[in-house]
Every structure is written in C-alpha cells, then in structure tokens.
Amino acid sequence: MWYLYILKCSDGKLYAGITTDVAKRVERHNQKKASRYTRMRLPVELIYQELFPDKSSARKREMQIKKWSRDKKLTLIAKTQ
C-alpha cells in the first residue's frame, strides 16, 4: 500500500509526497534526511494522508494535488478533520 501525505512546515507552507510508511517518512523529514524543501522548514507536522493500492495511483494523486492552490489543499484537509 502507498500513501499520499501532506505536511505543514514550520513556516506554514505545505508539502506533499508519497511513501509506504508515513510515520517513518515524517520522522526522516524532521531528521533532515528526506526532502531538500522541508530541510529548511523544520519541524514538519503531518496534516493529511490518503491510502492507495499502488505507487502509480499515489503518484498521480500527488501530481494532481501539487498543482492545486493552497486554499484548495486546505479545503481538502478540512473535510477530513
């Protein structure tokens, strides 16, 4: 199983990615071992995740969400809380 996840960075920016282990990936982000983007925006906090059956569908969703405006992403997140 694959997950799409969205993180909230310390500066309020949002970051989307995919992984098979969300907890481990968030931990790696906070250890400065994941994304260059988040490295300068620590700590990060997991605020959203979706489950997918395979990497391809998770990647397609990631690419879709990365094209969205911040407001549209926040609306998606708010619907799940």
C-alpha atoms as a printed R data frame, in Angstrom:
   type eleno elety resid chain resno       x      y      z
1  ATOM     1    CA   MET     A     1   0.000  0.000  0.000
2  ATOM     2    CA   TRP     A     2   1.128  3.561 -0.753
3  ATOM     3    CA   TYR     A     3   0.180  6.815  0.904
4  ATOM     4    CA   LEU     A     4  -0.045 10.378 -0.281
5  ATOM     5    CA   TYR     A     5   0.735 12.697  2.626
6  ATOM     6    CA   ILE     A     6   0.703 16.437  3.212
7  ATOM     7    CA   LEU     A     7   2.943 18.104  5.764
8  ATOM     8    CA   LYS     A     8   2.666 21.535  7.298
9  ATOM     9    CA   CYS     A     9   6.096 23.133  7.628
10 ATOM    10    CA   SER     A    10   7.155 25.456 10.432
11 ATOM    11    CA   ASP     A    11   6.746 28.456  8.113
12 ATOM    12    CA   GLY     A    12   3.157 27.407  7.278
13 ATOM    13    CA   LYS     A    13   3.941 26.096  3.788
14 ATOM    14    CA   LEU     A    14   2.513 22.765  2.669
15 ATOM    15    CA   TYR     A    15   4.490 19.846  1.256
16 ATOM    16    CA   ALA     A    16   3.019 16.784 -0.487
17 ATOM    17    CA   GLY     A    17   4.751 13.454 -1.040
18 ATOM    18    CA   ILE     A    18   4.206  9.697 -1.239
19 ATOM    19    CA   THR     A    19   5.545  6.807  0.804
20 ATOM    20    CA   THR     A    20   4.781  3.305  2.036
21 ATOM    21    CA   ASP     A    21   5.386  4.250  5.691
22 ATOM    22    CA   VAL     A    22   4.053  7.671  6.691
23 ATOM    23    CA   ALA     A    23   5.381  7.734 10.258
24 ATOM    24    CA   LYS     A    24   8.886  6.798  9.171
25 ATOM    25    CA   ARG     A    25   8.840  9.329  6.334
26 ATOM    26    CA   VAL     A    26   7.712 12.189  8.598
27 ATOM    27    CA   GLU     A    27  10.455 11.218 11.041
28 ATOM    28    CA   ARG     A    28  13.030 11.326  8.211
29 ATOM    29    CA   HIS     A    29  11.778 14.757  7.160
30 ATOM    30    CA   ASN     A    30  12.262 16.008 10.723
31 ATOM    31    CA   GLN     A    31  15.766 14.484 10.801
32 ATOM    32    CA   LYS     A    32  16.713 16.465  7.660
33 ATOM    33    CA   LYS     A    33  17.060 13.188  5.720
34 ATOM    34    CA   ALA     A    34  14.164 13.464  3.295
35 ATOM    35    CA   SER     A    35  13.355 16.485  1.155
36 ATOM    36    CA   ARG     A    36  15.527 19.491  0.494
37 ATOM    37    CA   TYR     A    37  12.348 21.584  0.541
38 ATOM    38    CA   THR     A    38  11.444 20.647  4.116
39 ATOM    39    CA   ARG     A    39  15.020 20.692  5.413
40 ATOM    40    CA   MET     A    40  14.899 24.469  5.893
41 ATOM    41    CA   ARG     A    41  11.327 24.472  7.213
42 ATOM    42    CA   LEU     A    42  11.507 22.194 10.246
43 ATOM    43    CA   PRO     A    43   9.787 20.888 12.151
44 ATOM    44    CA   VAL     A    44   7.084 19.482  9.909
45 ATOM    45    CA   GLU     A    45   3.725 18.111 11.009
46 ATOM    46    CA   LEU     A    46   1.587 15.501  9.245
47 ATOM    47    CA   ILE     A    47  -1.800 17.046  8.491
48 ATOM    48    CA   TYR     A    48  -3.268 14.753  5.808
49 ATOM    49    CA   GLN     A    49  -2.904 11.310  4.260
50 ATOM    50    CA   GLU     A    50  -4.682  9.123  1.688
51 ATOM    51    CA   LEU     A    51  -4.194  5.401  1.046
52 ATOM    52    CA   PHE     A    52  -3.661  3.939 -2.453
53 ATOM    53    CA   PRO     A    53  -3.260  0.369 -3.723
54 ATOM    54    CA   ASP     A    54  -0.096  1.087 -5.721
55 ATOM    55    CA   LYS     A    55   2.676  3.612 -6.310
56 ATOM    56    CA   SER     A    56   1.299  4.733 -9.661
57 ATOM    57    CA   SER     A    57  -2.069  5.871 -8.311
58 ATOM    58    CA   ALA     A    58  -0.417  7.565 -5.318
59 ATOM    59    CA   ARG     A    59   1.974  9.431 -7.647
60 ATOM    60    CA   LYS     A    60  -0.891 10.551 -9.897
61 ATOM    61    CA   ARG     A    61  -2.739 11.948 -6.885
62 ATOM    62    CA   GLU     A    62   0.443 13.656 -5.655
63 ATOM    63    CA   MET     A    63   0.940 15.371 -9.022
64 ATOM    64    CA   GLN     A    64  -2.705 16.446 -9.040
65 ATOM    65    CA   ILE     A    65  -2.511 17.951 -5.546
66 ATOM    66    CA   LYS     A    66   0.807 19.687 -6.199
67 ATOM    67    CA   LYS     A    67  -0.930 21.668 -8.968
68 ATOM    68    CA   TRP     A    68  -3.673 22.856 -6.609
69 ATOM    69    CA   SER     A    69  -3.739 26.207 -4.869
70 ATOM    70    CA   ARG     A    70  -3.016 26.367 -1.147
71 ATOM    71    CA   ASP     A    71  -6.697 27.141 -0.474
72 ATOM    72    CA   LYS     A    72  -7.865 24.057 -2.363
73 ATOM    73    CA   LYS     A    73  -5.418 21.874 -0.407
74 ATOM    74    CA   LEU     A    74  -6.621 23.357  2.889
75 ATOM    75    CA   THR     A    75 -10.234 22.689  1.885
76 ATOM    76    CA   LEU     A    76  -9.377 19.030  1.237
77 ATOM    77    CA   ILE     A    77  -7.650 18.781  4.603
78 ATOM    78    CA   ALA     A    78 -10.523 20.473  6.445
79 ATOM    79    CA   LYS     A    79 -13.025 17.971  5.002
80 ATOM    80    CA   THR     A    80 -11.231 15.079  6.702
81 ATOM    81    CA   GLN     A    81 -10.953 16.626 10.145
